[in-house]
Amino acid sequence: MKFSLFVHMERLDAEQDHKSLYEEFVALCEIADKGGMHAIWTGEHHGMDFTIAPNPFVTIADLARRTKNVRLGTGTVIAPFWHPIKLAGEAAMTDLICDGRLDIGIARGAYAFEYERLLPGLDAWGAGQRMRELIPAVQKLWEGDYAHNGEFYQFP
């Protein structure tokens, strides 16, 4: 059996500043690494004062330098907020920084709060449709040169 840590930088108290929140997050991840956890997963959220998590790849790149053994995963990337080229590139670069320890979790997202602020008019169904188009495009980009002409994304 493998044990993993799924953690966001969640504020339990409005008085807690973001710097100390991040330092506590990093300390917990270092403990998980030293304690033999299989992986650490952290996600993406936007515009929510209870958590700071705008880009899991930035956080994971930092954790890659502070840990030695654990796999590092996006739990999750919110698909409709990413362009396939940007996601493929950032994930690939992060995997290089992590020495191949990156795992990718992708989801359609769950909070209307975020949809309303980043893609007004988007709902869960539309987010799921974007995810269904994004994932195969990212996989093809990782294989090499790829052109895409879909409903949501087009590029040569």
C-alpha positions, 0 to 999 in steps of 0.5 A: 500500500502507498500513502500520499499527502494531498494538501492545499495551503488552506488558511484556518484563520483570517489572521494567518499571513500567506508567507507563514502559510507557505512555510507551514506547507513546505515544512509538512511536505518535508516531513512527508518526504522524510517519513516515507510518503509515496507522493505529495499532491497539491492543487490549483485555485484562484481568487479564494482567500482561504487558500493560495494555489494559483499554479501548482507547477510553481509550488511543485518546482519549489518542492522538488528542491526541498524533497528527495524521494516523493513523487510530486503531483498536481491534484489537480490542474483545472483544465478549462483555465489552461491552453494545451500548449501552456499546460504541456510546456509547464508540465514538461518543464516542471518534470525536468526540474523534478527529475521525472517525479511529476504526476499530473492530475487534471480536472474540470474544476468544481467551484462556480466562484472560479468559473465566474471570475476566470471564464464568465458563463462557464459551467461544469458541463462546459468545463468538462467539455474543455477538459475532454478536448485538452487532455488528448491535445496535451498528450499529442503535444508531448509526442512532438509537433502537433496541430489542433483544430478543436471546438475550444482550442486551435493552433498550427 
